Amino acid sequence: MKFSVIIPVYNRIGEVAELLDSLKAQTSANFEVILVEDGSTMPCRQQAENAAAAGIDVKYFFKENEGRSIARNYGMERATGDYFVFFDSDCVIPPEYFATLEKLLSENPLDCFGGPDAAHDSFSDTQKAINYSMTSFLTTGGIRGGKVQLEKFTPRTFNMGFSRKVYETVGGFREMFSEDIDMSKRILREGFSIGLLRQVPVWHKRRVDFKKFFRQVYVFGMSRITLKLLYPDSLKAVHTLPAVFVLGTLLLLVLGIFISWWWLLPLGIYFAAIFAGALVNTRNLKIASMAVPAAIIQLGGYGLGFIKAFISKIILRRGRNLAEEIEIRKGK
């Protein structure tokens, strides 16, 4: 069984070097690396050449900037493996990843799989706080953490793979936000199997500061409405919780300021629970303290993006949405 690791990259020299170093340390060499530089102004060709000199099967391609989905598709067109595996350029891969993955797929074949992500000990406190916020049941319902979940598991492209047959049947990624969720929906519609492999996590750096993190989750919230327009049954109660958090927090703040401070107690209890959960999880007081603002940013940013897109695309029906664009391309 051979894997093709496909990595789109845009101006991430340092992170790509770390990712390639982690691939060099794999206990199994049953993979090739397809590194697709998407029009970067700071190319990582030298890092790819260094990895190749160290013995990794690396194929480096430079193309004009068109977006990460098109870059992944470009890589798949040039891949030779039985399975295509996708990592983000800000990931670090544990040494046993591919040895474990091959064993799991040999014992229980899957057409498409995904794994969880976690924070490595070397990551900054901010990255660890963001990681907790993105994976905690208290903030995301466990959607991304690979544990207890309020939604059926959906692979994400920071740690995702599928067979060549899936690619030949379903095609490539669409250039859109939440393209991995869209791909998973299309894979399921074709009758392929999808599963979570908890034994193959990656260490995911995520955003390095809260400002970039806010922008990321804001876009996630907006893209959830686009997915609803594409797949009307895809919107679940868990996806609305950040919007409920935003509206509920505003209501409690108004009541707390103008009626009674007791109305602020639910917020205090919730944030205390996040702090306690992060403290137990990380055993670090500073990270636990930072996890509270990280959770506020994560829920608030996603909720605001969700609300804005809901009002614009569903209530006011402004602008052409992705679903309409796709139908137009099909001639419908």
Phi and psi in degrees as GROMACS dihedral restraints (atoms count N, CA, C in turn):
[ dihedral_restraints ]
;  ai    aj    ak    al  type     phi  dphi    fc
    3     4     5     6     1  -117.0    20    10
    4     5     6     7     1   138.3    20    10
    6     7     8     9     1  -109.3    20    10
    7     8     9    10     1   141.2    20    10
    9    10    11    12     1  -108.3    20    10
   10    11    12    13     1   113.2    20    10
   12    13    14    15     1   -88.5    20    10
   13    14    15    16     1   117.7    20    10
   15    16    17    18     1  -112.1    20    10
   16    17    18    19     1   121.5    20    10
   18    19    20    21     1  -128.5    20    10
   19    20    21    22     1   110.9    20    10
   21    22    23    24     1   -81.7    20    10
   22    23    24    25     1   142.0    20    10
   24    25    26    27     1  -141.6    20    10
   25    26    27    28     1   141.3    20    10
   27    28    29    30     1  -141.2    20    10
   28    29    30    31     1   107.0    20    10
   30    31    32    33     1    53.7    20    10
   31    32    33    34     1    53.6    20    10
   33    34    35    36     1  -132.1    20    10
   34    35    36    37     1    53.8    20    10
   36    37    38    39     1   -57.7    20    10
   37    38    39    40     1   -53.2    20    10
   39    40    41    42     1   -62.4    20    10
   40    41    42    43     1   -43.0    20    10
   42    43    44    45     1   -69.2    20    10
   43    44    45    46     1   -38.8    20    10
   45    46    47    48     1   -63.2    20    10
   46    47    48    49     1   -38.6    20    10
   48    49    50    51     1   -60.6    20    10
   49    50    51    52     1   -42.9    20    10
   51    52    53    54     1   -66.4    20    10
   52    53    54    55     1   -40.9    20    10
   54    55    56    57     1   -62.6    20    10
   55    56    57    58     1   -44.9    20    10
   57    58    59    60     1   -65.8    20    10
   58    59    60    61     1   -36.3    20    10
   60    61    62    63     1   -61.2    20    10
   61    62    63    64     1   -40.0    20    10
   63    64    65    66     1   -69.3    20    10
   64    65    66    67     1   -31.3    20    10
   66    67    68    69     1   -72.7    20    10
   67    68    69    70     1   -33.8    20    10
   69    70    71    72     1   -64.0    20    10
   70    71    72    73     1   -28.3    20    10
   72    73    74    75     1   -87.6    20    10
   73    74    75    76     1     5.4    20    10
   75    76    77    78     1   -64.2    20    10
   76    77    78    79     1   143.3    20    10
   78    79    80    81     1   -80.0    20    10
   79    80    81    82     1   -11.6    20    10
   81    82    83    84     1  -127.4    20    10
   82    83    84    85     1   135.8    20    10
   84    85    86    87     1  -107.8    20    10
   85    86    87    88     1    32.8    20    10
   87    88    89    90     1   -85.8    20    10
   88    89    90    91     1    43.1    20    10
   90    91    92    93     1  -150.1    20    10
   91    92    93    94     1   156.1    20    10
   93    94    95    96     1  -114.9    20    10
   94    95    96    97     1   157.7    20    10
   96    97    98    99     1  -115.5    20    10
   97    98    99   100     1   124.4    20    10
   99   100   101   102     1  -108.7    20    10
  100   101   102   103     1   104.9    20    10
  102   103   104   105     1  -102.4    20    10
  103   104   105   106     1   115.4    20    10
  105   106   107   108     1  -110.8    20    10
  106   107   108   109     1   108.5    20    10
  108   109   110   111     1   -82.3    20    10
  109   110   111   112     1   115.9    20    10
  111   112   113   114     1   -93.8    20    10
  112   113   114   115     1    64.1    20    10
  114   115   116   117     1    71.6    20    10
  115   116   117   118     1    29.7    20    10
  117   118   119   120     1   -63.1    20    10
  118   119   120   121     1   146.6    20    10
  120   121   122   123     1   -86.0    20    10
  121   122   123   124     1   -14.5    20    10
  123   124   125   126     1  -124.5    20    10
  124   125   126   127     1    80.6    20    10
  126   127   128   129     1   -65.3    20    10
  127   128   129   130     1   154.3    20    10
  129   130   131   132     1  -112.0    20    10
  130   131   132   133     1    31.5    20    10
  132   133   134   135     1   -57.2    20    10
  133   134   135   136     1   -42.2    20    10
  135   136   137   138     1   -62.8    20    10
  136   137   138   139     1   -39.2    20    10
  138   139   140   141     1   -64.5    20    10
  139   140   141   142     1   -39.0    20    10
  141   142   143   144     1   -65.6    20    10
  142   143   144   145     1   -41.9    20    10
  144   145   146   147     1   -65.8    20    10
  145   146   147   148     1   -37.7    20    10
  147   148   149   150     1   -63.1    20    10
  148   149   150   151     1   -40.8    20    10
  150   151   152   153     1   -66.4    20    10
  151   152   153   154     1   -40.1    20    10
  153   154   155   156     1   -64.1    20    10
  154   155   156   157     1   -39.7    20    10
  156   157   158   159     1   -65.0    20    10
  157   158   159   160     1   -26.4    20    10
  159   160   161   162     1   -83.7    20    10
  160   161   162   163     1    -1.8    20    10
  162   163   164   165     1   108.2    20    10
  163   164   165   166     1     0.8    20    10
  165   166   167   168     1   -82.6    20    10
  166   167   168   169     1   140.4    20    10
  168   169   170   171     1   -80.0    20    10
  169   170   171   172     1    90.2    20    10
  171   172   173   174     1  -112.4    20    10
  172   173   174   175     1   131.5    20    10
  174   175   176   177     1  -117.0    20    10
  175   176   177   178     1   119.0    20    10
  177   178   179   180     1  -105.5    20    10
  178   179   180   181     1   132.2    20    10
  180   181   182   183     1  -131.7    20    10
  181   182   183   184     1   139.1    20    10
  183   184   185   186     1  -116.4    20    10
  184   185   186   187     1   130.1    20    10
  186   187   188   189     1  -138.6    20    10
  187   188   189   190     1   167.4    20    10
  189   190   191   192     1   -66.8    20    10
  190   191   192   193     1   155.2    20    10
  192   193   194   195     1   -71.3    20    10
  193   194   195   196     1   116.3    20    10
  195   196   197   198     1  -134.1    20    10
  196   197   198   199     1    -5.5    20    10
  198   199   200   201     1   116.7    20    10
  199   200   201   202     1   156.1    20    10
  201   202   203   204     1   -68.5    20    10
  202   203   204   205     1   -32.5    20    10
  204   205   206   207     1   -66.9    20    10
  205   206   207   208     1   -44.0    20    10
  207   208   209   210     1   -64.5    20    10
  208   209   210   211     1   -36.0    20    10
  210   211   212   213     1   -64.0    20    10
  211   212   213   214     1   -42.4    20    10
  213   214   215   216     1   -62.9    20    10
  214   215   216   217     1   -42.6    20    10
  216   217   218   219     1   -62.8    20    10
  217   218   219   220     1   -39.6    20    10
  219   220   221   222     1   -58.8    20    10
  220   221   222   223     1   -42.0    20    10
  222   223   224   225     1   -67.2    20    10
  223   224   225   226     1   -41.4    20    10
  225   226   227   228     1   -63.6    20    10
  226   227   228   229     1   -35.0    20    10
  228   229   230   231     1   -62.7    20    10
  229   230   231   232     1   -22.5    20    10
  231   232   233   234     1  -111.0    20    10
  232   233   234   235     1     5.0    20    10
  234   235   236   237     1   -85.6    20    10
  235   236   237   238     1   152.5    20    10
  237   238   239   240     1  -118.6    20    10
  238   239   240   241     1     0.2    20    10
  240   241   242   243     1   -78.0    20    10
  241   242   243   244     1   168.8    20    10
  243   244   245   246     1   -79.7    20    10
  244   245   246   247     1   -30.7    20    10
  246   247   248   249     1  -125.3    20    10
  247   248   249   250     1   143.9    20    10
  249   250   251   252     1  -103.0    20    10
  250   251   252   253     1   125.9    20    10
  252   253   254   255     1  -116.8    20    10
  253   254   255   256     1   133.7    20    10
  255   256   257   258     1  -116.9    20    10
  256   257   258   259     1   129.7    20    10
  258   259   260   261     1  -125.1    20    10
  259   260   261   262     1   149.4    20    10
  261   262   263   264     1   -78.0    20    10
  262   263   264   265     1   156.2    20    10
  264   265   266   267     1   -69.5    20    10
  265   266   267   268     1   -13.3    20    10
  267   268   269   270     1   -98.6    20    10
  268   269   270   271     1    25.3    20    10
  270   271   272   273     1  -104.9    20    10
  271   272   273   274     1   153.6    20    10
  273   274   275   276     1  -124.2    20    10
  274   275   276   277     1   134.6    20    10
  276   277   278   279     1  -105.5    20    10
  277   278   279   280     1   125.4    20    10
  279   280   281   282     1   -58.7    20    10
  280   281   282   283     1   148.1    20    10
  282   283   284   285     1   -59.1    20    10
  283   284   285   286     1   -30.3    20    10
  285   286   287   288     1   -92.7    20    10
  286   287   288   289     1     8.3    20    10
  288   289   290   291     1   -54.3    20    10
  289   290   291   292     1   -57.6    20    10
  291   292   293   294     1   -74.6    20    10
  292   293   294   295     1   -31.4    20    10
  294   295   296   297     1   -64.2    20    10
  295   296   297   298     1   -43.0    20    10
  297   298   299   300     1   -68.4    20    10
  298   299   300   301     1   -42.5    20    10
  300   301   302   303     1   -60.7    20    10
  301   302   303   304     1   -45.4    20    10
  303   304   305   306     1   -62.7    20    10
  304   305   306   307     1   -40.7    20    10
  306   307   308   309     1   -63.1    20    10
  307   308   309   310     1   -45.8    20    10
  309   310   311   312     1   -64.5    20    10
  310   311   312   313     1   -43.9    20    10
  312   313   314   315     1   -71.2    20    10
  313   314   315   316     1   -28.8    20    10
  315   316   317   318     1   -70.5    20    10
  316   317   318   319     1   -36.9    20    10
  318   319   320   321     1   -79.3    20    10
  319   320   321   322     1   -39.7    20    10
  321   322   323   324     1  -138.1    20    10
  322   323   324   325     1    87.2    20    10
  324   325   326   327     1   -58.6    20    10
  325   326   327   328     1   139.5    20    10
  327   328   329   330     1  -131.6    20    10
  328   329   330   331     1   144.9    20    10
  330   331   332   333     1   -75.3    20    10
  331   332   333   334     1   -35.9    20    10
  333   334   335   336     1  -142.2    20    10
  334   335   336   337     1   140.2    20    10
  336   337   338   339     1  -141.1    20    10
  337   338   339   340     1   162.7    20    10
  339   340   341   342     1  -146.4    20    10
  340   341   342   343     1   159.1    20    10
  342   343   344   345     1  -130.1    20    10
  343   344   345   346     1   166.0    20    10
  345   346   347   348     1   -79.0    20    10
  346   347   348   349     1   174.2    20    10
  348   349   350   351     1  -127.5    20    10
  349   350   351   352     1   159.9    20    10
  351   352   353   354     1  -150.8    20    10
  352   353   354   355     1   175.3    20    10
  354   355   356   357     1  -102.9    20    10
  355   356   357   358     1   130.6    20    10
  357   358   359   360     1   -78.3    20    10
  358   359   360   361     1   154.4    20    10
  360   361   362   363     1   -58.4    20    10
  361   362   363   364     1   -27.3    20    10
  363   364   365   366     1   -80.5    20    10
  364   365   366   367     1    -9.9    20    10
  366   367   368   369     1   -68.8    20    10
  367   368   369   370     1   158.5    20    10
  369   370   371   372     1   -70.9    20    10
  370   371   372   373     1   163.6    20    10
  372   373   374   375     1   -62.4    20    10
  373   374   375   376     1   -37.0    20    10
  375   376   377   378     1   -62.7    20    10
  376   377   378   379     1   -45.0    20    10
  378   379   380   381     1   -62.9    20    10
  379   380   381   382     1   -38.6    20    10
  381   382   383   384     1   -68.2    20    10
  382   383   384   385     1   -38.3    20    10
  384   385   386   387     1   -65.7    20    10
  385   386   387   388     1   -41.9    20    10
  387   388   389   390     1   -64.8    20    10
  388   389   390   391     1   -41.8    20    10
  390   391   392   393     1   -59.4    20    10
  391   392   393   394     1   -43.1    20    10
  393   394   395   396     1   -62.0    20    10
  394   395   396   397     1   -44.0    20    10
  396   397   398   399     1   -60.5    20    10
  397   398   399   400     1   -39.1    20    10
  399   400   401   402     1   -78.3    20    10
  400   401   402   403     1   -16.4    20    10
  402   403   404   405     1  -116.6    20    10
  403   404   405   406     1    -8.2    20    10
  405   406   407   408     1   -74.3    20    10
  406   407   408   409     1   142.5    20    10
  408   409   410   411     1   -62.3    20    10
  409   410   411   412     1   -29.8    20    10
  411   412   413   414     1   -70.8    20    10
  412   413   414   415     1   -20.2    20    10
  414   415   416   417     1  -114.2    20    10
  415   416   417   418     1   -37.1    20    10
  417   418   419   420     1  -120.1    20    10
  418   419   420   421     1     3.3    20    10
  420   421   422   423     1    71.2    20    10
  421   422   423   424     1    14.7    20    10
  423   424   425   426     1    78.9    20    10
  424   425   426   427     1    11.5    20    10
  426   427   428   429     1   -58.2    20    10
  427   428   429   430     1   -38.6    20    10
  429   430   431   432     1  -103.8    20    10
  430   431   432   433     1   -10.2    20    10
  432   433   434   435     1   -89.2    20    10
  433   434   435   436     1    -9.8    20    10
  435   436   437   438     1    75.6    20    10
  436   437   438   439     1    20.0    20    10
  438   439   440   441     1  -118.7    20    10
  439   440   441   442     1  -132.7    20    10
  441   442   443   444     1   -67.1    20    10
  442   443   444   445     1   134.9    20    10
  444   445   446   447     1  -131.6    20    10
  445   446   447   448     1   148.7    20    10
  447   448   449   450     1   -96.9    20    10
  448   449   450   451     1    -2.1    20    10
  450   451   452   453     1  -138.1    20    10
  451   452   453   454     1   149.5    20    10
  453   454   455   456     1   -59.4    20    10
  454   455   456   457     1   140.0    20    10
  456   457   458   459     1   -59.4    20    10
  457   458   459   460     1   135.5    20    10
  459   460   461   462     1  -129.1    20    10
  460   461   462   463     1   119.3    20    10
  462   463   464   465     1   -61.4    20    10
  463   464   465   466     1   146.7    20    10
  465   466   467   468     1  -120.1    20    10
  466   467   468   469     1   151.5    20    10
  468   469   470   471     1   -73.8    20    10
  469   470   471   472     1    -0.7    20    10
  471   472   473   474     1   -74.2    20    10
  472   473   474   475     1   -16.1    20    10
  474   475   476   477     1  -164.5    20    10
  475   476   477   478     1    82.2    20    10
  477   478   479   480     1  -147.9    20    10
  478   479   480   481     1   151.0    20    10
  480   481   482   483     1  -156.4    20    10
  481   482   483   484     1   156.9    20    10
  483   484   485   486     1  -153.6    20    10
  484   485   486   487     1   163.6    20    10
  486   487   488   489     1   -75.1    20    10
  487   488   489   490     1   162.8    20    10
  489   490   491   492     1   -61.2    20    10
  490   491   492   493     1   -35.4    20    10
  492   493   494   495     1   -61.9    20    10
  493   494   495   496     1   -39.1    20    10
  495   496   497   498     1   -59.7    20    10
  496   497   498   499     1   -47.3    20    10
  498   499   500   501     1   -61.0    20    10
  499   500   501   502     1   -44.4    20    10
  501   502   503   504     1   -66.6    20    10
  502   503   504   505     1   -25.9    20    10
  504   505   506   507     1   -90.0    20    10
  505   506   507   508     1   -46.2    20    10
  507   508   509   510     1   -91.5    20    10
  508   509   510   511     1   -30.5    20    10
  510   511   512   513     1    93.1    20    10
  511   512   513   514     1  -167.5    20    10
  513   514   515   516     1   -90.5    20    10
  514   515   516   517     1  -172.9    20    10
  516   517   518   519     1   -76.7    20    10
  517   518   519   520     1   148.8    20    10
  519   520   521   522     1   -86.7    20    10
  520   521   522   523     1   146.0    20    10
  522   523   524   525     1   -81.2    20    10
  523   524   525   526     1    94.3    20    10
  525   526   527   528     1  -160.8    20    10
  526   527   528   529     1   164.7    20    10
  528   529   530   531     1   -75.3    20    10
  529   530   531   532     1   148.2    20    10
  531   532   533   534     1    61.3    20    10
  532   533   534   535     1    36.7    20    10
  534   535   536   537     1   -64.2    20    10
  535   536   537   538     1   -25.9    20    10
  537   538   539   540     1   -71.6    20    10
  538   539   540   541     1   -36.4    20    10
  540   541   542   543     1   -67.0    20    10
  541   542   543   544     1   -42.7    20    10
  543   544   545   546     1   -58.6    20    10
  544   545   546   547     1   -44.5    20    10
  546   547   548   549     1   -61.4    20    10
  547   548   549   550     1   -43.5    20    10
  549   550   551   552     1   -62.1    20    10
  550   551   552   553     1   -39.4    20    10
  552   553   554   555     1   -62.4    20    10
  553   554   555   556     1   -42.7    20    10
  555   556   557   558     1   -67.3    20    10
  556   557   558   559     1   -37.6    20    10
  558   559   560   561     1   -63.7    20    10
  559   560   561   562     1   -43.2    20    10
  561   562   563   564     1   -64.0    20    10
  562   563   564   565     1   -39.9    20    10
  564   565   566   567     1   -63.3    20    10
  565   566   567   568     1   -25.9    20    10
  567   568   569   570     1   -86.7    20    10
  568   569   570   571     1     1.6    20    10
  570   571   572   573     1    86.9    20    10
  571   572   573   574     1    11.6    20    10
  573   574   575   576     1   -80.7    20    10
  574   575   576   577     1   157.7    20    10
  576   577   578   579     1   -89.2    20    10
  577   578   579   580     1   144.5    20    10
  579   580   581   582     1  -131.2    20    10
  580   581   582   583     1   137.1    20    10
  582   583   584   585     1  -146.5    20    10
  583   584   585   586     1   156.9    20    10
  585   586   587   588     1   -95.3    20    10
  586   587   588   589     1   126.5    20    10
  588   589   590   591     1  -109.3    20    10
  589   590   591   592     1    93.8    20    10
  591   592   593   594     1   -65.2    20    10
  592   593   594   595     1   -22.1    20    10
  594   595   596   597     1   -79.2    20    10
  595   596   597   598     1    -3.2    20    10
  597   598   599   600     1  -123.7    20    10
  598   599   600   601     1    69.8    20    10
  600   601   602   603     1   -79.7    20    10
  601   602   603   604     1   165.7    20    10
  603   604   605   606     1  -124.7    20    10
  604   605   606   607     1   157.8    20    10
  606   607   608   609     1   -93.5    20    10
  607   608   609   610     1   117.2    20    10
  609   610   611   612     1  -113.1    20    10
  610   611   612   613     1   119.2    20    10
  612   613   614   615     1   -71.7    20    10
  613   614   615   616     1   -30.5    20    10
  615   616   617   618     1    56.2    20    10
  616   617   618   619     1  -156.3    20    10
  618   619   620   621     1   -79.0    20    10
  619   620   621   622     1   148.6    20    10
  621   622   623   624     1   -92.1    20    10
  622   623   624   625     1    -9.0    20    10
  624   625   626   627     1  -148.0    20    10
  625   626   627   628     1   164.9    20    10
  627   628   629   630     1   -69.6    20    10
  628   629   630   631     1   -30.3    20    10
  630   631   632   633     1   -64.3    20    10
  631   632   633   634     1   -46.8    20    10
  633   634   635   636     1   -67.4    20    10
  634   635   636   637     1   -35.3    20    10
  636   637   638   639     1   -63.4    20    10
  637   638   639   640     1   -42.5    20    10
  639   640   641   642     1   -59.3    20    10
  640   641   642   643     1   -46.0    20    10
  642   643   644   645     1   -61.5    20    10
  643   644   645   646     1   -40.1    20    10
  645   646   647   648     1   -62.2    20    10
  646   647   648   649     1   -51.0    20    10
  648   649   650   651     1   -72.4    20    10
  649   650   651   652     1   -27.9    20    10
  651   652   653   654     1   -61.2    20    10
  652   653   654   655     1   -44.4    20    10
  654   655   656   657     1   -65.7    20    10
  655   656   657   658     1   -38.6    20    10
  657   658   659   660     1   -57.0    20    10
  658   659   660   661     1   -43.8    20    10
  660   661   662   663     1   -63.1    20    10
  661   662   663   664     1   -41.5    20    10
  663   664   665   666     1   -66.1    20    10
  664   665   666   667     1   -39.4    20    10
  666   667   668   669     1   -69.3    20    10
  667   668   669   670     1   -22.7    20    10
  669   670   671   672     1   -63.8    20    10
  670   671   672   673     1   -32.7    20    10
  672   673   674   675     1   -71.3    20    10
  673   674   675   676     1   -38.7    20    10
  675   676   677   678     1   -60.1    20    10
  676   677   678   679     1   -41.8    20    10
  678   679   680   681     1   -64.0    20    10
  679   680   681   682     1   -36.8    20    10
  681   682   683   684     1   -63.9    20    10
  682   683   684   685     1   -37.8    20    10
  684   685   686   687     1   -68.4    20    10
  685   686   687   688     1   -33.7    20    10
  687   688   689   690     1   -75.5    20    10
  688   689   690   691     1   -41.8    20    10
  690   691   692   693     1  -131.5    20    10
  691   692   693   694     1    89.7    20    10
  693   694   695   696     1   -54.0    20    10
  694   695   696   697     1   -28.8    20    10
  696   697   698   699     1   -89.7    20    10
  697   698   699   700     1     5.2    20    10
  699   700   701   702     1   -82.7    20    10
  700   701   702   703     1   -19.2    20    10
  702   703   704   705     1   -80.3    20    10
  703   704   705   706     1   117.0    20    10
  705   706   707   708     1  -110.2    20    10
  706   707   708   709     1   166.6    20    10
  708   709   710   711     1   -57.5    20    10
  709   710   711   712     1   -37.1    20    10
  711   712   713   714     1   -61.9    20    10
  712   713   714   715     1   -29.2    20    10
  714   715   716   717     1   -72.3    20    10
  715   716   717   718     1   -22.6    20    10
  717   718   719   720     1   -87.6    20    10
  718   719   720   721     1   -10.8    20    10
  720   721   722   723     1   -60.4    20    10
  721   722   723   724     1   -41.1    20    10
  723   724   725   726     1   -60.3    20    10
  724   725   726   727     1   -38.1    20    10
  726   727   728   729     1   -65.9    20    10
  727   728   729   730     1   -40.6    20    10
  729   730   731   732     1   -61.3    20    10
  730   731   732   733     1   -39.9    20    10
  732   733   734   735     1   -60.5    20    10
  733   734   735   736     1   -46.2    20    10
  735   736   737   738     1   -61.5    20    10
  736   737   738   739     1   -50.4    20    10
  738   739   740   741     1   -67.4    20    10
  739   740   741   742     1   -41.0    20    10
  741   742   743   744     1   -65.4    20    10
  742   743   744   745     1   -39.1    20    10
  744   745   746   747     1   -64.9    20    10
  745   746   747   748     1   -42.7    20    10
  747   748   749   750     1   -61.1    20    10
  748   749   750   751     1   -43.2    20    10
  750   751   752   753     1   -63.2    20    10
  751   752   753   754     1   -46.0    20    10
  753   754   755   756     1   -65.7    20    10
  754   755   756   757     1   -36.3    20    10
  756   757   758   759     1   -65.1    20    10
  757   758   759   760     1   -42.8    20    10
  759   760   761   762     1   -63.1    20    10
  760   761   762   763     1   -47.3    20    10
  762   763   764   765     1   -63.4    20    10
  763   764   765   766     1   -38.6    20    10
  765   766   767   768     1   -66.7    20    10
  766   767   768   769     1   -36.9    20    10
  768   769   770   771     1   -76.5    20    10
  769   770   771   772     1   -41.5    20    10
  771   772   773   774     1  -101.7    20    10
  772   773   774   775     1   -18.1    20    10
  774   775   776   777     1  -112.4    20    10
  775   776   777   778     1   -66.7    20    10
  777   778   779   780     1  -159.2    20    10
  778   779   780   781     1   142.2    20    10
  780   781   782   783     1   -64.6    20    10
  781   782   783   784     1   -16.8    20    10
  783   784   785   786     1   -61.2    20    10
  784   785   786   787     1   -25.3    20    10
  786   787   788   789     1   -66.3    20    10
  787   788   789   790     1   -17.0    20    10
  789   790   791   792     1   -85.1    20    10
  790   791   792   793     1    -8.2    20    10
  792   793   794   795     1   -59.7    20    10
  793   794   795   796     1   -43.1    20    10
  795   796   797   798     1   -57.4    20    10
  796   797   798   799     1   -38.6    20    10
  798   799   800   801     1   -66.2    20    10
  799   800   801   802     1   -41.4    20    10
  801   802   803   804     1   -61.8    20    10
  802   803   804   805     1   -41.9    20    10
  804   805   806   807     1   -65.0    20    10
  805   806   807   808     1   -42.9    20    10
  807   808   809   810     1   -64.2    20    10
  808   809   810   811     1   -46.9    20    10
  810   811   812   813     1   -67.2    20    10
  811   812   813   814     1   -33.3    20    10
  813   814   815   816     1   -65.6    20    10
  814   815   816   817     1   -36.3    20    10
  816   817   818   819     1   -66.9    20    10
  817   818   819   820     1   -39.9    20    10
  819   820   821   822     1   -63.2    20    10
  820   821   822   823     1   -44.9    20    10
  822   823   824   825     1   -60.0    20    10
  823   824   825   826     1   -46.9    20    10
  825   826   827   828     1   -64.2    20    10
  826   827   828   829     1   -42.1    20    10
  828   829   830   831     1   -63.1    20    10
  829   830   831   832     1   -42.6    20    10
  831   832   833   834     1   -67.0    20    10
  832   833   834   835     1   -36.0    20    10
  834   835   836   837     1   -65.8    20    10
  835   836   837   838     1   -42.2    20    10
  837   838   839   840     1   -66.1    20    10
  838   839   840   841     1   -40.1    20    10
  840   841   842   843     1   -71.1    20    10
  841   842   843   844     1   -42.8    20    10
  843   844   845   846     1  -102.8    20    10
  844   845   846   847     1   -21.1    20    10
  846   847   848   849     1    56.7    20    10
  847   848   849   850     1    36.6    20    10
  849   850   851   852     1  -139.3    20    10
  850   851   852   853     1   118.7    20    10
  852   853   854   855     1   -64.2    20    10
  853   854   855   856     1   -39.8    20    10
  855   856   857   858     1   -65.8    20    10
  856   857   858   859     1   -45.2    20    10
  858   859   860   861     1   -63.8    20    10
  859   860   861   862     1   -41.5    20    10
  861   862   863   864     1   -61.2    20    10
  862   863   864   865     1   -38.8    20    10
  864   865   866   867     1   -67.0    20    10
  865   866   867   868     1   -38.6    20    10
  867   868   869   870     1   -74.1    20    10
  868   869   870   871     1   -21.8    20    10
  870   871   872   873     1   -66.5    20    10
  871   872   873   874     1   -27.4    20    10
  873   874   875   876     1   -67.5    20    10
  874   875   876   877     1   -54.5    20    10
  876   877   878   879     1   -62.9    20    10
  877   878   879   880     1   -32.2    20    10
  879   880   881   882     1   -61.6    20    10
  880   881   882   883     1   -41.8    20    10
  882   883   884   885     1   -66.7    20    10
  883   884   885   886     1   -39.4    20    10
  885   886   887   888     1   -62.3    20    10
  886   887   888   889     1   -43.3    20    10
  888   889   890   891     1   -65.6    20    10
  889   890   891   892     1   -44.1    20    10
  891   892   893   894     1   -61.3    20    10
  892   893   894   895     1   -49.3    20    10
  894   895   896   897     1   -73.1    20    10
  895   896   897   898     1   -42.7    20    10
  897   898   899   900     1   -67.0    20    10
  898   899   900   901     1   -44.3    20    10
  900   901   902   903     1   -63.6    20    10
  901   902   903   904     1   -47.6    20    10
  903   904   905   906     1   -62.0    20    10
  904   905   906   907     1   -45.9    20    10
  906   907   908   909     1   -61.9    20    10
  907   908   909   910     1   -42.1    20    10
  909   910   911   912     1   -65.6    20    10
  910   911   912   913     1   -42.0    20    10
  912   913   914   915     1   -63.2    20    10
  913   914   915   916     1   -41.4    20    10
  915   916   917   918     1   -61.9    20    10
  916   917   918   919     1   -47.1    20    10
  918   919   920   921     1   -63.8    20    10
  919   920   921   922     1   -45.2    20    10
  921   922   923   924     1   -60.5    20    10
  922   923   924   925     1   -46.8    20    10
  924   925   926   927     1   -67.8    20    10
  925   926   927   928     1   -36.6    20    10
  927   928   929   930     1   -62.4    20    10
  928   929   930   931     1   -45.9    20    10
  930   931   932   933     1   -66.5    20    10
  931   932   933   934     1   -45.2    20    10
  933   934   935   936     1   -70.6    20    10
  934   935   936   937     1   -48.6    20    10
  936   937   938   939     1   -90.7    20    10
  937   938   939   940     1   -28.6    20    10
  939   940   941   942     1  -102.6    20    10
  940   941   942   943     1   -48.0    20    10
  942   943   944   945     1   -77.9    20    10
  943   944   945   946     1   -52.7    20    10
  945   946   947   948     1   -89.4    20    10
  946   947   948   949     1   -16.6    20    10
  948   949   950   951     1    53.9    20    10
  949   950   951   952     1    44.5    20    10
  951   952   953   954     1   -90.5    20    10
  952   953   954   955     1   139.7    20    10
  954   955   956   957     1    76.3    20    10
  955   956   957   958     1   154.1    20    10
  957   958   959   960     1   -81.6    20    10
  958   959   960   961     1   123.9    20    10
  960   961   962   963     1   -87.4    20    10
  961   962   963   964     1   167.3    20    10
  963   964   965   966     1   -60.3    20    10
  964   965   966   967     1   -37.9    20    10
  966   967   968   969     1   -60.0    20    10
  967   968   969   970     1   -42.9    20    10
  969   970   971   972     1   -66.9    20    10
  970   971   972   973     1   -38.3    20    10
  972   973   974   975     1   -62.7    20    10
  973   974   975   976     1   -42.1    20    10
  975   976   977   978     1   -65.3    20    10
  976   977   978   979     1   -40.7    20    10
  978   979   980   981     1   -65.1    20    10
  979   980   981   982     1   -38.0    20    10
  981   982   983   984     1   -63.7    20    10
  982   983   984   985     1   -41.5    20    10
  984   985   986   987     1   -62.6    20    10
  985   986   987   988     1   -32.5    20    10
  987   988   989   990     1   -79.8    20    10
  988   989   990   991     1    -9.5    20    10
  990   991   992   993     1    82.6    20    10
  991   992   993   994     1    20.6    20    10
